Amino acid sequence: MDYQARQEQLQRALGQHRLDAIVVTHLPNIRYLCGFTGSAGVLLLAPSHSLFFSDGRYKEQARAEVKGAAVVIGTRPALIAAAEWLATKGRKIKVLGIESEHLTVAERQQLAKSAGRGVRVREAPPLVEQARAVKDPLEIDSLRAAARLGANLFKVALKTIRPGIKEVEVAAEMEYAARQAGAEGMSFGTIIASGERSALPHGRATSAVIPRQGFVVCDFGVILAGYCSDMTRTVHVNTPSAKARHIYCAVREAQQAAIEAVRAGVRIERVHAAARKVLNRKRLVQYFTHSTGHGVGLEIHEAPRIAAAQTEPLRAGMVITIEPGVYVPGFGGVRIEDMVAVTERGYQILTPTSKELIEL
């Protein structure tokens, strides 16, 4: 990863927003900018300075991982150490940007106090998140590898799902297989939602048993080399009814319509609208209760959000999920989700798994 180029891009953006420096506290943003993977650190960027602050626990790790920034190891909390540096050595820095969404009120007050009266603390726009929304080729390769590893877990689910087994047992088998295959962890708590529980969009795996008849929504992902995967497939235990088959086919058609709307320059809201248009025609749109997708990368939910009223255009290099769903209370639900890379002329699907309805 070209960490130096990423830092320089952010440093150039500071002047455009009338900031003399920015203190980066959100760990995924720190990793994106300098490569640090630990759990305690602060990155201070100014046009002529790039400093990473941490404590003695990460002395060796920081010196091995951090690229493009000087490493400062101290005994004080990293945020306070950065503020004290500003007070003593950063005298030209008058306006300091912060990541307001990732800093508590108490931390902001402490930062302002330690930095001194000469420094004005101001909320910065989400500059790093905006940069992270467009992936470079190495990031897309990492996301593709994570998607492939994650897709292999669906085979484990198919071997495990059967009437009478608990949802958590299915999730446990998948997560164990993920670790064996080299995953650093799961992107989020594995969702195995069966029977009437499949109508819960975020129905985490519970001790409920798989019923003799009905849908099972399997939503899962892994972290590989820091990058997340995310996919959903819905299967049916025993022969589906005409209603169940209608719902499944409608969701699959809606997902395909949304995918086909993807290309650089298209307003995001049009992708969401393509899925809703199909479900409206199938008289199921009232059961589609969430957005169509989201960006994915170092975090499972990143910019952009694929939803209504999102007028931002898609850009080549964005990696998004397309995941419409239908959730009928008291009956069940279906969601189908793929990771999709946006290209100049269209898209590439990163999830290598069939979407035909599987009957178990």
N, C-alpha and C positions, 0 to 999 in steps of 0.2 A: 504494500500500500504506500502511496506517495504522501506521507504525512506532512512533509515540508510544503508541498503544494496546497494541501488543505489549510494549513495554518496561514499561508500567504494569502489565500482567498479570503479567509476571515479577517485578516489584518487589513486588507484593502477595503472590506465592507465597513470597518469601524468608522472611517472618515465620512462615509456616505450617511451615517446615522449620528454624526457629531459625538462620537465616543472616542475618548483617548485610549481606553483599554477595556477589556472585558474579562471577568472572572468566570471561568467555566467550572461548574460544580456537578453537573449531571454526568454520572460515570460513563454511560454510553457515548455521550458527546466527547468526553475526555479520551476514551478509547479511539473514537473516530479520528480525533485530531493528532494524537501522539502515540497511540498503541498501548497505553497502560491498561492492564486488565484487573488490577487489584480493586479493593473495596474502600480505599480511603485516599483521596488526593484532590488537588485543585490545580487547574491550569490557568495561569494569568498571561493573557496575550495583549501586547501593545505593538504599535508599528515597529518599534525597535527592540522589543523584548518578548521572549517566550520562556516562561518559567514554570516548572512543575514542582509543586510542594506536596510532600508527604511526610510520614514519620518513620522511625527506625524499623518498624515491622516490614517496611517495603523498600529498605535501602538497596538490597541487591536486585530485587525484582524491578524496581524503577530504573536502575542504571542499565539493566539488561533490555528492558522493553521500550522505554521512552525514547522517541525519536524527534529531533527538531527542536527540543527544548532543554534548557539547563535544568538539572535536577537539584532541588534544595531539600535536604532531609533535616528535620528539626525535632524538637521535643514538644512543640505546641501543636494544637490542632491545625490542619492544613489551611483552613479558611483564615484563621487568626494569623498564621505565619505569612500568608499572602498580604493581609491587610497591614501588618507591621512592616513588611517590605515596602509597601506603598508609602507608609508614613515616613520611612527613613531614607529610602532610595528612589522612590518613584515620584519625585517632586514635580515633574512635568505633567503628571497625570492628574487632571482636574475633574474629569467626568468619567466615572467607572460604570460600565454596563454590567448588569447581573441577569442571570436566568431566573426570572421571577417565579416561573412555574416549578422550579426545583430548589427554591430557597425558602425556608420558613421565615416568619416575621421576626422571630428571635435571632435567627442567623443574620438577617439583613441588618438589624439594629446593632448587633455585635460587630459586623463588618464595618459599618459606617463609623462606629465609635473608635475601633482600633485603627482605621485608616486615617482618622484625623479630620479636622474641620476643613482642611484644604481640598478634600476629595468629595465630590457630589456623587452619590450613588443613584443610578437611574436604571429603570427597567429597559432591557434591550429586546428588540424583536427576536423571534426564534431563528437566528441566523444559522446556527449549526444544523438545526432540524431541517431548514430549507435546503441546505447543501446536501444533507444526507438523503433527501428525497430522491435525488438522481444518483444512481449507482454507477460506478466505473466498471470496466470489464472484469476486473479481478473480483469485485464484490458480486457481480452477477454469477460468476463461476462458483463462488462460495455458496450463494443462495441456491444455485442449481444442485450442487452436491448435497446440501442440507435437504432439499426437496426430495432427492432420490433416496436418501437414507430414510427420511420420514415415510415415503411411499412404501418402502419395504415393510413397514410395521402394519400396513393394512393386511398383508398376507397373514401376519400373526393373528390379527383380529378375526379374520375369516376362519382360521383353524380353531379359535377359542370360543367364538360366539355359539351358544346353543341354549335351548330352553333349560332353565333351572340354575345356570351359572350366574354368579353375581356380576354386576357391572364393574365393580372394583377389581374383580379377578381378571376380567378382560383387560382393563387398563394396566394392571400390574404386569401381566404377561407382555404387553406392548412396551412398557417402560423398561422392563428388564432386558428385552431384546434390543432396545435402543442403546442402552449402556453397553451391552455386549458388542454392538456394531461400531462403537466409538463415539457416540453422542456425549456431549458434555452434560446434557440434561434435557429436560423437556422445555419447549417454548412456553408452555402454560399447563395448568392442570388438565389432564386428558379428559375429554368429554366422551362418555359412553352413556347415552340416554335411550332407553328402550320402552317399547309399548307406549302408553299414554305420556310417559316422561319425555318421549322424543319431541313432544310439542313445546318443551322448554328450550328456548334458543341457546341458553348456557347451562344446560343440565349436567353438571359435573357427575362423574361416576359415583354411585352410591352402593349401598349393600342390597339394593333392590335386585331381584333376579330377572333374568331375561325371560319374557313370557313365551308362551307357545305360539303366539301369533302377533305380528306387528313389526313396525319399523324399529331399527336400531341406528341412531345417529352416532357416527364415530368421527370426532373432531380432535386432531392431535398435531403435534409438531415437535421437532427436535432443535437443539442448538448444536451446531457444528462449526468449529473455528470461529466462534462468536456470533455466527449468523443463524437466524431462525428460519424454520420452515413452518408451514401452516396448510393443512388440507382437511377436507371433510368428505366422507363418503357415507351414504345411507344404504343399508341393506334391509332385507325383509325376511323375517323368520316365517317359514312355511309360505303357502301360496297367497299372494296379495289379492285383495278384493278389487273390484273394478274401480272403486273410489280411491283406494291406495295407489293403484297403477296410474290413474288419472293425475293424482297429485305429483307422483314421482316424475312422470313424463313432462308435466307442466314446468316443474322446477328445472329439469334438465334443459328444456327448450329455452327457458328464461335465462339460464346461465350462459348458454351458447350465444344467445342474442346479445347479451352484455359483453361477452368476450369479443364478438365480431365488431362491436362498436369501438374497440380499443385501437387507438393509433395516436402518434404524436400530433398535437394540435387540437385534438377533440376536447371540448369542454367536459369536465368530469361528470357533471350532472346528466349528460347525454348517455353515459354508460349506465348509470342508475336507472334512467328513464327507460332504456331498452329492456331491462329486466322487468320493470313494473308493467310495461305495455303488454308483454306476453301474459303475465299473471292476471292482469285486468281482463284480457280477452278470455282467459280460462276461468274467470269469475273466482279467483283465489287471492286477489291483491290485498284484500282486507286481512289476510293471514300472513302477510309479509311485513314484519314488524321492526326491521332494523335496516341499516344501510347495506349497500351492495358489497362493500369491501373496504380495504385499508391498505396502506403501504406496509411493507415488512422488510426488515433488515437486521441491524444489531438489536432491535427491539421488535417484539411481535406486533405491536401497533405503532406505526409511524405515519408521517405525512406521505401521501395525501389521503384524505377521507373520501371514499367513493359513495357519494350521497347526493340528495337533492340540494339545489341551491349552491352547489360548488362550481363556480364559474371558472375556476383556474383551468387552464389547458393541461392535458397530459403532456409529459415530456419524455423523449427517448431516454431510456435508462431507468425510468421509474419501474419498480417491481411492486405489483399490487395483488391483492386477492380479489377474486370474483366469487361471491358466495351468497346468492339469493336463497331464500328458504320460505317454506310454507309451514305454519304451525297451527294445527286445528285442535283447540282444547277438547279434552275427552276422547280424542281419536289418535292423534300422533302427528309427527312432523317429518319433514325432509329438508336437508340442506346438502348442497353439492358445492365444493370449493376447490379452486385451483389457484396456484401462484402464476402470475402472468407478467412477463417482462414487456414493457412498452418499447416499440421500435418506430423508426421514422415512417414506415409503411404499414405497420400493423402491430403484431404481437408475437410472442413466443410463449407457449405454455410450458412451464417448468415442472409441472406435476405429471409424472409418467404413469398414470393409472386410468384404466377404463372407467367409464361412467354408466355402463349398462346396468340395469337393475339386477342385483344378485339376490337370489332366493336361497336361503339356507335351511 
